[in-house]
Amino acid sequence: MIGGSLALALRKRRPDWKLKLWARSPASVQRTRELFPDTTSEIAAAVEGADLCVLCTPISAMADLAENIAPHLSPAAAVTDAGSVKCGVVQRLEHILGGRFVGSHPMAGSEKSGLEAARADLFEGAVSILTPTPRSLLPALTTIRQLWEIVGCRVVEMSAAKHDEAISLVSHLPHAVAAALVNAINRRLPEAPALAGGGYRDSTRIAASPPALWRKIFLENKEELLTGLEDFSTMIDDLKKLIRSEDAVALEAFLARARATRERLP
Amino acid sequence: MIGGSLALALRKRRPDWKLKLWARSPASVQRTRELFPDTTSEIAAAVEGADLCVLCTPISAMADLAENIAPHLSPAAAVTDAGSVKCGVVQRLEHILGGRFVGSHPMAGSEKSGLEAARADLFEGAVSILTPTPRSLLPALTTIRQLWEIVGCRVVEMSAAKHDEAISLVSHLPHAVAAALVNAINRRLPEAPALAGGGYRDSTRIAASPPALWRKIFLENKEELLTGLEDFSTMIDDLKKLIRSEDAVALEAFLARARATRERLP
């Protein structure tokens, strides 16, 4: 979905750019070719002569892919990824590719996956976080920043460690909470989906995300996510106390604080 | 919002019906008259001759309102409400109004409130739960069922007790969780709204709901909501254990169960 959306967005916004797509399996090469004729399963053919490579694979596949592209890259080529956890990826890929690699995390997507879910406007208005290090080469960073700006992102830079902490809170924690919420409701009320209103619908949308992908993300960012879940459990306990004691003033203040924070969303 | 949306929907779907609106304060009578000229603050004028009265006020105001309308109701008039907790309301209003009162809960709304947020299509496709009792009069139940069907609801009947349990899970719990999630994230990462993607946006939308309204709902349905929050805390603890122990198979199964349940939403 991310790779396909990026290719659609670039074809629309930069029709003069030469795009090459790579997919691993013959079946997905064939499917991808229906949208993008210049798709290959040959690493060398995909990478040679490119100014910029974007790796849009699960995090667990990235180091091997980086090893495979490294011998075929032009000297000036920049490389980035679109993974949603950065510390491990940045460490491994910078080790393999050097300062030409700068990590990216475009904060766009949905509960859907695969090329069928790709959309040219997926990145419009989204934040894309770049995680440069002291080794990062400025031309690579500039190229990668421009890439995300071209497809409509607002670009923010921070360290990989800060990214993983922030994203554990703003993305991984909501995903974990949505899944737990659906499972908790379902255990007591299997007919819940038939009674649900917009609140259930929206607050659980991301519980329909691909389980294998999110299992990997949760384990890749394990410590940060566990810290976030601890904080969240404490906040739930605080809320239970306010309700149990019928402390109307403090309960309303709790809800008003949440509303004021939520209304700061741009 | 609920009362205004109902009036807009009825005016559109049943232009031959005579609608009268009531509001308490002169200021809101004046505002409402811009949309509905036939608005009054006189209880008797609003109620006399009506076949059906729908009370769309906070739960805490309903018993007084029922006392005030009772002397002016036609013998055959049916009365319902739109409150989101039913046991207490049904008990109090049935005591005052008899079997002509049947409780309703249209599961529609948003984080917005007030007449400005009213929409003629608010109820289209929503579930409306009716909570009749053995005292309920069949003509009243029929009239009230037709009302919600006319504005586009799918009507479901259950006891007030079953309603309050089900809704504590499918509506109140998600609201409580969304507020706690926003507050937990904000405590560690005040800049979260600037980094947020669609997951945070959707899963916290209902945290922007009116605090005073939801404080009342939470306290009105206190015991059921606390039970739901206990269940949810246990589920979060289960999830933490799966992540901490890096049990990839069970973690993926947890997420897959949530996805399969979420995908049962009609």
Interface residues (C-beta under 8 A of the other chain):
Chain A: M107 A108 G109 S110 A126 V127 I129 V156 E165 A166 I167 L169 V170 S171 L173 P174 H175 A176 V177 A178 A179 A180 L181 V182 N183 A184 I185 N186 R187 R188 L189 E191 A192 P193 A194 L195 A196 G197 G198 G199 Y200 R201 D202 S203 T204 R205 I206 A207 A208 S209 P210 P211 A212 W214 R215 F218 L219 K222 L225 L226 G228 L229 E230 D231 F232 S233 T234 M235 I236 D237 D238 L239 K240 I243 R244 E246 A248 L251 E252 A253 F254 L255 A256 R257 A258 R259 T261 R262 E263 R264 L265 P266
Chain B: M107 A108 G109 S110 A126 V127 I129 V156 E165 A166 I167 L169 V170 S171 L173 P174 H175 A176 V177 A178 A179 A180 L181 V182 N183 A184 I185 N186 R187 R188 L189 E191 A192 P193 A194 L195 A196 G197 G198 G199 Y200 R201 D202 S203 T204 R205 I206 A207 A208 S209 P210 P211 A212 W214 R215 F218 L219 K222 L225 L226 G228 L229 E230 D231 F232 S233 T234 M235 I236 D237 D238 L239 K240 I243 R244 E246 A248 L251 E252 A253 F254 L255 A256 R257 A258 R259 T261 R262 E263 R264 L265 P266
